């Protein structure tokens, strides 16, 4: 029987991952222990059998799988013996070797979900060390599948790039949407209408693209070749070199993720 403990369990990311897993029945509330500084149950009122604690050692003693969902800067406050346990980290920048050395276990999985997890729309790549068992892998993949799509990576350093590409991606899309909203307002559209229009645009476009047979590049070519109003906008964006800032943003985020 798997008993899962989540350190930082009432934080936003842990909650976004846990609530879909609880709702689907992948995790039983009675087999879940959450620790936080407050020990509160905010966001989990629907599951009265979950245990809450402020003591990470109590959590470690009760669980055979431990998820680390804290800021990398807070890792130094965790002084725990997790030998013999599966440790799953959703922290950026902290390498598997550092986790092995700190917690005394070779069974480490590092994963990088994103802010769309609660809606079941995250893309979560994960990497497993050599001591991780087939059962461990199945648990991790099943857990993250509750909140979207998953893929296993062959090399840990790939996680640094995915931290930028999909881990940070929702914020990058939000930055693009913000520019569109502000431009609409500058052109006389009310903020309320502009916000609603752009949110619906991104929802519709993302849904359409997820199911389209064409690649994004092929879609751009179709509209550009058509030569209409969309082509005019795409041509202007290309002339302004829209590609370089995007690549620079991904590179900067990936570089930060690679910095221990």
Secondary structure as UniProt FT lines:
FT   STRAND          4..7
FT   TURN            8..10
FT   HELIX           12..24
FT   HELIX           29..31
FT   STRAND          32..35
FT   TURN            42..43
FT   TURN            45..46
FT   TURN            48..49
FT   STRAND          51..53
FT   HELIX           56..62
FT   STRAND          65..68
FT   HELIX           72..77
FT   TURN            83..84
FT   STRAND          86..89
FT   HELIX           96..103
FT   STRAND          108..112
FT   TURN            115..116
FT   HELIX           117..119
FT   STRAND          122..128
FT   TURN            130..131
FT   HELIX           134..145
FT   TURN            146..147
FT   STRAND          148..152
FT   TURN            156..157
FT   HELIX           158..162
FT   HELIX           163..167
FT   HELIX           169..186
FT   TURN            187..188
FT   HELIX           191..211
FT   HELIX           216..226
FT   HELIX           229..239
FT   TURN            240..241
FT   HELIX           242..257
//
